[in-house]
Amino acid sequence: MDTNTPLAQTDPVISDEEFSRFCEFFYRKTGILFDTQKKYFAERRITDRMHKLGCATFRNYFAAVRFEASGEEMQHLVNQMTVNETYFFREDYQLKALVDGILPDLAARRNNGKPIRIWSVPCSSGEEPYSLAIYILENWADADRHDIEILASDIDSAILAAAAAGVYGERSLQRLSPDLIRRYFTKQRDRSYRISNDIRDSIDFSRGNVVDPQFMRQFRAVDVIFCRNMLIYFDDQSRRETIEAMYDCMSPGGYICLGHSESMSRISSLFRPRKYADSIVYQKPFE
């Protein structure tokens, strides 16, 4: 990328018109919508990238992002813009619904030897897919009788690398019992914890964007999708298109779990609500 223009000492100013153009571009690429209320959040991250590259004006930076053949800077920008706050056993009432209701239902209908496929998207730094693996092993008596595949995806390449490494601080493990930590983690010299190789190797990580049809075509016959707290960053159209794409990825009778503040009834009528204990999940009808 050509960054010969010297950088000014103060942060460059992004006009409202420029910010609107950026938001439209970023939305087309990712499905994530920033409005004027989030301008400060987005502007700080854009100017941070401009500082790193030595770009003095937003106009030059934006042109470079749009026309860079490799897409490397666009990926850096995506990594800056996405939020990755999570921890193990987050919203664990849905994990309970998984082992008490969803998995037994799927297993009762599974007489063809095919694996049960669970997809965590966005997987962030890995706490969710690893939580799924640990919770199933600990709480589903029939876990050893079935082949379970756990897939994990995120748009952020940096956070995905951290997920694949499987190293966490104490804050991420705050909801795990000392016994679970001893069984599934190894404490490191820097007081971080590395997840066991068996659990780490059981997760299939991939980078991709749910608004990219080519990426979504990779996923077929998925039985359960954990898509929690992602759709709140999309507008109505992107939510609907994403849910429709996930519908096509799923097996008949499969389930999708959304975040506690998300409701399928406001997005699509394709799925049927199901209640398991304290959880509302959504099931794809049988064809």
VENPECOR-V991462 format. One record per residue. N is the residue number from 1. RES is the residue in one small letter. PHI is phi as a letter, one per 20 degrees, with the letter a starting at -180 (none if undefined). OMEGA is omega in whole degrees, 0 to 359 (999 if undefined). Layout:
BEGIN
n=N res=RES phi=PHI omega=OMEGA
n=N res=RES phi=PHI omega=OMEGA
END
This chain:
BEGIN
n=1 res=m phi=none omega=181
n=2 res=d phi=e omega=181
n=3 res=t phi=c omega=186
n=4 res=n phi=f omega=181
n=5 res=t phi=f omega=182
n=6 res=p phi=f omega=182
n=7 res=l phi=e omega=177
n=8 res=a phi=f omega=182
n=9 res=q phi=f omega=179
n=10 res=t phi=e omega=179
n=11 res=d phi=f omega=178
n=12 res=p phi=f omega=181
n=13 res=v phi=e omega=175
n=14 res=i phi=d omega=182
n=15 res=s phi=f omega=178
n=16 res=d phi=f omega=179
n=17 res=e phi=f omega=178
n=18 res=e phi=f omega=180
n=19 res=f phi=f omega=178
n=20 res=s phi=f omega=178
n=21 res=r phi=f omega=178
n=22 res=f phi=f omega=182
n=23 res=c phi=f omega=179
n=24 res=e phi=f omega=179
n=25 res=f phi=f omega=182
n=26 res=f phi=f omega=178
n=27 res=y phi=f omega=180
n=28 res=r phi=f omega=183
n=29 res=k phi=e omega=190
n=30 res=t phi=c omega=187
n=31 res=g phi=n omega=181
n=32 res=i phi=e omega=185
n=33 res=l phi=d omega=173
n=34 res=f phi=d omega=175
n=35 res=d phi=d omega=183
n=36 res=t phi=f omega=179
n=37 res=q phi=f omega=181
n=38 res=k phi=d omega=183
n=39 res=k phi=f omega=182
n=40 res=y phi=f omega=178
n=41 res=f phi=g omega=183
n=42 res=a phi=f omega=184
n=43 res=e phi=f omega=179
n=44 res=r phi=f omega=182
n=45 res=r phi=f omega=176
n=46 res=i phi=f omega=182
n=47 res=t phi=f omega=175
n=48 res=d phi=f omega=177
n=49 res=r phi=f omega=178
n=50 res=m phi=f omega=177
n=51 res=h phi=f omega=182
n=52 res=k phi=f omega=183
n=53 res=l phi=e omega=180
n=54 res=g phi=m omega=179
n=55 res=c phi=e omega=183
n=56 res=a phi=e omega=183
n=57 res=t phi=c omega=177
n=58 res=f phi=f omega=181
n=59 res=r phi=g omega=179
n=60 res=n phi=f omega=181
n=61 res=y phi=f omega=182
n=62 res=f phi=f omega=177
n=63 res=a phi=f omega=180
n=64 res=a phi=f omega=179
n=65 res=v phi=f omega=184
n=66 res=r phi=f omega=190
n=67 res=f phi=d omega=177
n=68 res=e phi=f omega=186
n=69 res=a phi=f omega=185
n=70 res=s phi=f omega=184
n=71 res=g phi=m omega=185
n=72 res=e phi=f omega=181
n=73 res=e phi=f omega=176
n=74 res=m phi=f omega=179
n=75 res=q phi=f omega=176
n=76 res=h phi=g omega=181
n=77 res=l phi=f omega=177
n=78 res=v phi=g omega=180
n=79 res=n phi=f omega=179
n=80 res=q phi=f omega=189
n=81 res=m phi=e omega=184
n=82 res=t phi=e omega=182
n=83 res=v phi=e omega=186
n=84 res=n phi=c omega=179
n=85 res=e phi=e omega=182
n=86 res=t phi=b omega=179
n=87 res=y phi=a omega=181
n=88 res=f phi=f omega=178
n=89 res=f phi=l omega=176
n=90 res=r phi=f omega=182
n=91 res=e phi=l omega=188
n=92 res=d phi=f omega=174
n=93 res=y phi=f omega=176
n=94 res=q phi=f omega=174
n=95 res=l phi=f omega=177
n=96 res=k phi=f omega=177
n=97 res=a phi=f omega=179
n=98 res=l phi=f omega=186
n=99 res=v phi=e omega=182
n=100 res=d phi=e omega=185
n=101 res=g phi=c omega=188
n=102 res=i phi=f omega=182
n=103 res=l phi=f omega=176
n=104 res=p phi=g omega=178
n=105 res=d phi=f omega=179
n=106 res=l phi=f omega=182
n=107 res=a phi=f omega=181
n=108 res=a phi=f omega=180
n=109 res=r phi=e omega=186
n=110 res=r phi=e omega=180
n=111 res=n phi=d omega=183
n=112 res=n phi=d omega=179
n=113 res=g phi=m omega=180
n=114 res=k phi=f omega=180
n=115 res=p phi=f omega=170
n=116 res=i phi=e omega=187
n=117 res=r phi=d omega=181
n=118 res=i phi=d omega=184
n=119 res=w phi=c omega=175
n=120 res=s phi=d omega=181
n=121 res=v phi=b omega=357
n=122 res=p phi=f omega=185
n=123 res=c phi=e omega=180
n=124 res=s phi=l omega=184
n=125 res=s phi=e omega=169
n=126 res=g phi=o omega=183
n=127 res=e phi=g omega=182
n=128 res=e phi=f omega=180
n=129 res=p phi=f omega=177
n=130 res=y phi=f omega=175
n=131 res=s phi=f omega=179
n=132 res=l phi=g omega=181
n=133 res=a phi=f omega=182
n=134 res=i phi=f omega=183
n=135 res=y phi=f omega=178
n=136 res=i phi=f omega=180
n=137 res=l phi=f omega=185
n=138 res=e phi=e omega=193
n=139 res=n phi=c omega=178
n=140 res=w phi=d omega=186
n=141 res=a phi=f omega=183
n=142 res=d phi=e omega=185
n=143 res=a phi=g omega=183
n=144 res=d phi=f omega=182
n=145 res=r phi=e omega=185
n=146 res=h phi=c omega=175
n=147 res=d phi=e omega=183
n=148 res=i phi=d omega=176
n=149 res=e phi=d omega=177
n=150 res=i phi=d omega=178
n=151 res=l phi=d omega=181
n=152 res=a phi=b omega=183
n=153 res=s phi=c omega=175
n=154 res=d phi=b omega=179
n=155 res=i phi=e omega=186
n=156 res=d phi=e omega=184
n=157 res=s phi=f omega=181
n=158 res=a phi=f omega=181
n=159 res=i phi=f omega=178
n=160 res=l phi=f omega=176
n=161 res=a phi=f omega=177
n=162 res=a phi=f omega=178
n=163 res=a phi=f omega=180
n=164 res=a phi=f omega=178
n=165 res=a phi=f omega=175
n=166 res=g phi=m omega=179
n=167 res=v phi=d omega=188
n=168 res=y phi=c omega=173
n=169 res=g phi=e omega=183
n=170 res=e phi=f omega=182
n=171 res=r phi=f omega=180
n=172 res=s phi=f omega=185
n=173 res=l phi=e omega=190
n=174 res=q phi=g omega=183
n=175 res=r phi=e omega=178
n=176 res=l phi=e omega=178
n=177 res=s phi=f omega=176
n=178 res=p phi=g omega=180
n=179 res=d phi=f omega=178
n=180 res=l phi=f omega=179
n=181 res=i phi=f omega=179
n=182 res=r phi=f omega=186
n=183 res=r phi=f omega=190
n=184 res=y phi=d omega=183
n=185 res=f phi=c omega=173
n=186 res=t phi=d omega=181
n=187 res=k phi=f omega=181
n=188 res=q phi=e omega=181
n=189 res=r phi=f omega=181
n=190 res=d phi=e omega=177
n=191 res=r phi=m omega=171
n=192 res=s phi=e omega=183
n=193 res=y phi=c omega=178
n=194 res=r phi=d omega=180
n=195 res=i phi=f omega=185
n=196 res=s phi=f omega=180
n=197 res=n phi=f omega=182
n=198 res=d phi=f omega=180
n=199 res=i phi=f omega=182
n=200 res=r phi=f omega=183
n=201 res=d phi=f omega=182
n=202 res=s phi=e omega=183
n=203 res=i phi=d omega=178
n=204 res=d phi=d omega=182
n=205 res=f phi=e omega=176
n=206 res=s phi=b omega=178
n=207 res=r phi=e omega=177
n=208 res=g phi=a omega=186
n=209 res=n phi=d omega=184
n=210 res=v phi=f omega=177
n=211 res=v phi=e omega=178
n=212 res=d phi=e omega=183
n=213 res=p phi=g omega=181
n=214 res=q phi=f omega=177
n=215 res=f phi=f omega=184
n=216 res=m phi=f omega=179
n=217 res=r phi=f omega=178
n=218 res=q phi=f omega=188
n=219 res=f phi=d omega=178
n=220 res=r phi=b omega=178
n=221 res=a phi=l omega=175
n=222 res=v phi=e omega=183
n=223 res=d phi=e omega=181
n=224 res=v phi=c omega=174
n=225 res=i phi=d omega=169
n=226 res=f phi=e omega=180
n=227 res=c phi=c omega=190
n=228 res=r phi=d omega=173
n=229 res=n phi=m omega=172
n=230 res=m phi=d omega=187
n=231 res=l phi=f omega=178
n=232 res=i phi=f omega=179
n=233 res=y phi=e omega=182
n=234 res=f phi=d omega=171
n=235 res=d phi=e omega=186
n=236 res=d phi=g omega=182
n=237 res=q phi=f omega=180
n=238 res=s phi=f omega=177
n=239 res=r phi=f omega=182
n=240 res=r phi=f omega=181
n=241 res=e phi=f omega=179
n=242 res=t phi=f omega=180
n=243 res=i phi=f omega=178
n=244 res=e phi=f omega=177
n=245 res=a phi=f omega=178
n=246 res=m phi=f omega=176
n=247 res=y phi=g omega=180
n=248 res=d phi=f omega=180
n=249 res=c phi=f omega=194
n=250 res=m phi=e omega=172
n=251 res=s phi=f omega=173
n=252 res=p phi=g omega=182
n=253 res=g phi=n omega=178
n=254 res=g phi=f omega=187
n=255 res=y phi=c omega=171
n=256 res=i phi=c omega=179
n=257 res=c phi=d omega=178
n=258 res=l phi=d omega=177
n=259 res=g phi=f omega=186
n=260 res=h phi=f omega=180
n=261 res=s phi=e omega=182
n=262 res=e phi=d omega=181
n=263 res=s phi=c omega=179
n=264 res=m phi=f omega=183
n=265 res=s phi=f omega=179
n=266 res=r phi=e omega=184
n=267 res=i phi=d omega=188
n=268 res=s phi=b omega=176
n=269 res=s phi=d omega=183
n=270 res=l phi=f omega=186
n=271 res=f phi=d omega=178
n=272 res=r phi=d omega=179
n=273 res=p phi=f omega=174
n=274 res=r phi=c omega=180
n=275 res=k phi=d omega=174
n=276 res=y phi=c omega=181
n=277 res=a phi=l omega=184
n=278 res=d phi=e omega=187
n=279 res=s phi=d omega=167
n=280 res=i phi=d omega=176
n=281 res=v phi=c omega=186
n=282 res=y phi=c omega=186
n=283 res=q phi=d omega=174
n=284 res=k phi=f omega=181
n=285 res=p phi=f omega=175
n=286 res=f phi=f omega=181
n=287 res=e phi=e omega=999
END
